[in-house]
Amino acid sequence: MWWIRQWLQRENVSFTPPALALRKSVEDMLAGVANLRSEQVVRDVVAQLNDRIRALNRIPPMNGPPTSLSVLDVERVVETWRERRVAAVDRP
């Protein structure tokens, strides 16, 4: 199977099931939310992720596990962004 892994890497092919890839995108965004430039960018990113979550929840997956993701609360993510931005500014 080594040659399949090499081929996938060489061709830049991903075999991550859509539900897992989306979950990773959500986790990455939440972990790095403080790095986003503005509140509007945060809202835009969350809206895009929510669109992807809704689309994936609408159709049953052809491959991989079903999704158990719920749409993100935009206001809660914005509040987290504000708190982390303030905390980053307050650090010496």
Secondary structure, DSSP 8 states (H G I E B T S, - for coil): -HHHHHHHHHTT-----HHHHHHHHHHHHHHTGGGSS-HHHHHHHHHHHHHHHHHHHHS--SSS---------HHHHHHHHHHHHHHHHH--
